[in-house]
Amino acid sequence: MSGAKKLIIILMTLFVLLCAYWAVGRNIMIKGITDKIDTLQSEGYKVVHKGLSVGGFPFKFRARLAELEVAAPRSDTKPWSIKGDDWRMEALTLNPFIWTAIHRGEARIDMRGPKGERWLFDAQPMNVEVTARVNMSGALTAYSLTSTKLKTEAIIGTLPPIIAIDDAQLQVRREGEDMRYAAELKNIYLEKSTLEAFQRAFGPRIDRLSGAAMAVGLHSLDEAAIEAWKTAGQLTGEGWELSWGGTNFVGGFNLTQSGAGLSGVIRIEVEDIKALISRLEDAAILSANQARNAKLASVLLPVNGEGRQEITLTLRDGFITLFGQRIYAL
């Protein structure tokens, strides 16, 4: 047998094996999607769509769910639902442990707030891309999310707390026995009643917010592990930056999660504390007496090598306090 014939036989054998491998992977993908839908429905979720299609042979596994709608169980204290135009999921044939989910087009979202508020709005558009890593058993181990040019339009007259974001990125991955969260958001437009007092001080647009934090002791992204962590989890900030209304903040935090909510300290470094206190006073966040006491206390704060002074906010019992004065109720 000539060398050319051997090569052809080898290539044909590899192609047949690839076809068989892709067919098996396709069936696993379909089963995984349908099993997840069945599980959600058994838990009381509403999951409907207008068709599941698959493709991508031979280089990718690809699935598409048209007009997918997911709604939380009616028994939930904060029910929600989301309906998207076009959801697609894909992975390289030779690397089925990294999946990318993409949504392009409009989406309708219905949410409830902590005080019974209802927000029903359209995201126009909702361009989202999520890349997820899974292990051999299919469990989620890490993910990243990117969203661009998100804008919302109210359906029943109430906009969500954030009405637009130009760019948002989130990364979640395990580090040792902890979980690391990192995020960066640019040009965040707030609804007029969101942080209303702080909008009076800094304006309705946050230029940039970024930071990273460790969820100490959260070793898995499994739902049960996350729920257990919420009962007494610790969140340690590696650092954060905020640019809002011409004022730049940097700092860190150390917070503890419990049934009563978050508690702990938030550290903030600013270049001109007295100017900041004056802005808070002008916005009626601090009274004249509180502002005066805060300015007196700020004189004792040292200046670091970057020319900034550090102040500490305390979060406890639903209030944020500054220099012992309650300045905001959550």
CORZI-V706014 format. One record per residue. RES is the residue in one small letter. PHI is phi in whole degrees, -180 to 180 (NA if undefined). OMEGA is omega as a letter, one per 40 degrees, with the letter a starting at -180 (* if undefined). Layout:
# CORZI-V706014
RES/PHI/OMEGA  RES/PHI/OMEGA
This chain:
# CORZI-V706014
m/NA/a  s/-71/i  g/-63/a  a/-65/a  k/-66/i  k/-61/i  l/-63/i  i/-63/i  i/-63/i  i/-62/a  l/-64/i  m/-65/i  t/-64/i  l/-62/a  f/-66/i  v/-63/i  l/-65/i  l/-63/i  c/-61/a  a/-66/i  y/-61/a  w/-65/i  a/-63/i  v/-65/i  g/-62/i  r/-61/a  n/-66/i  i/-64/i  m/-62/a  i/-63/i  k/-63/i  g/-62/i  i/-68/a  t/-67/i  d/-65/i  k/-64/i  i/-63/i  d/-62/i  t/-64/i  l/-61/a  q/-64/i  s/-68/i  e/-91/i  g/100/i  y/-78/i  k/-95/i  v/-133/i  v/-135/i  h/-156/a  k/-109/i  g/127/i  l/-109/i  s/-123/a  v/-130/i  g/-177/i  g/102/a  f/-59/e  p/-103/a  f/-91/a  k/-139/i  f/-97/a  r/-137/i  a/-133/i  r/-134/i  l/-115/a  a/-86/i  e/50/i  l/-71/i  e/-127/i  v/-126/i  a/-130/i  a/-68/i  p/-58/a  r/-64/a  s/-76/a  d/-63/i  t/-70/i  k/-129/a  p/-65/a  w/-149/i  s/-154/i  i/-145/i  k/-131/a  g/-113/a  d/-67/a  d/-153/i  w/-104/i  r/-129/i  m/-131/a  e/-153/i  a/-148/i  l/-66/a  t/-56/a  l/-89/i  n/-144/a  p/-79/a  f/-99/i  i/-124/a  w/-115/i  t/-119/i  a/-110/a  i/-129/i  h/-124/i  r/-129/i  g/110/a  e/-90/i  a/-143/i  r/-110/a  i/-125/i  d/-125/a  m/-135/i  r/-119/a  g/-94/a  p/-66/a  k/-111/i  g/88/i  e/-65/i  r/-121/i  w/-122/i  l/-119/a  f/-152/i  d/-102/i  a/-95/a  q/-130/e  p/-93/i  m/-120/i  n/-97/a  v/-130/i  e/-132/a  v/-119/i  t/-110/a  a/-122/i  r/-106/i  v/-125/i  n/-96/a  m/-61/a  s/-87/i  g/91/a  a/-77/i  l/-71/a  t/-116/i  a/-165/i  y/-158/i  s/-136/a  l/-134/i  t/-131/i  s/-138/a  t/-132/i  k/54/i  l/-74/i  k/-135/a  t/-123/i  e/-136/a  a/-68/i  i/-99/a  i/-115/i  g/90/i  t/-121/i  l/-88/i  p/-68/a  p/-57/i  i/-112/a  i/-99/i  a/-165/i  i/-140/i  d/-71/a  d/-153/i  a/-139/i  q/-137/i  l/-138/i  q/-131/i  v/-133/i  r/-155/a  r/-81/i  e/-131/a  g/65/i  e/-99/a  d/-119/i  m/-118/a  r/-102/i  y/-115/i  a/-133/a  a/-143/i  e/-145/i  l/-129/a  k/-126/i  n/52/i  i/-97/a  y/-101/a  l/-94/i  e/-66/a  k/-59/a  s/-94/i  t/-80/a  l/46/a  e/-55/a  a/-64/a  f/-71/i  q/-65/i  r/-63/a  a/-84/a  f/-121/i  g/101/a  p/-85/a  r/-122/i  i/-91/a  d/-68/a  r/-159/i  l/-139/a  s/-145/i  g/172/i  a/-141/a  a/-147/i  m/-109/i  a/-86/a  v/-68/i  g/86/i  l/-89/a  h/-98/a  s/-149/i  l/-95/i  d/-63/a  e/-57/a  a/-65/i  a/-66/i  i/-66/i  e/-64/i  a/-66/i  w/-64/a  k/-63/a  t/-74/a  a/-161/a  g/-85/i  q/-113/a  l/-119/a  t/-112/a  g/-82/i  e/-75/a  g/151/i  w/-146/i  e/-135/i  l/-139/i  s/-118/a  w/-147/i  g/60/i  g/85/i  t/-111/a  n/-109/i  f/-119/i  v/-136/i  g/169/i  g/-155/i  f/-161/i  n/-144/a  l/-124/i  t/-121/i  q/-92/i  s/-149/i  g/-62/i  a/-86/a  g/110/a  l/-81/i  s/-146/i  g/145/a  v/-126/i  i/-123/a  r/-97/a  i/-129/i  e/-113/i  v/-135/a  e/-82/a  d/-135/a  i/-66/a  k/-63/i  a/-65/i  l/-63/i  i/-62/i  s/-64/i  r/-65/i  l/-66/i  e/-69/i  d/-62/i  a/-88/i  a/65/i  i/-79/i  l/-112/i  s/-75/i  a/-59/a  n/-69/i  q/-63/i  a/-64/i  r/-62/i  n/-64/i  a/-65/i  k/-66/i  l/-65/i  a/-68/a  s/-68/i  v/-63/a  l/-82/a  l/-80/i  p/-71/i  v/-103/a  n/-84/a  g/-65/i  e/-91/i  g/79/a  r/-113/i  q/-110/a  e/-104/i  i/-120/a  t/-120/i  l/-97/i  t/-108/i  l/-110/a  r/-161/i  d/56/i  g/81/a  f/-126/i  i/-104/a  t/-118/i  l/-130/a  f/52/i  g/81/a  q/-104/i  r/-71/a  i/-115/a  y/-158/i  a/-103/i  l/-78/*
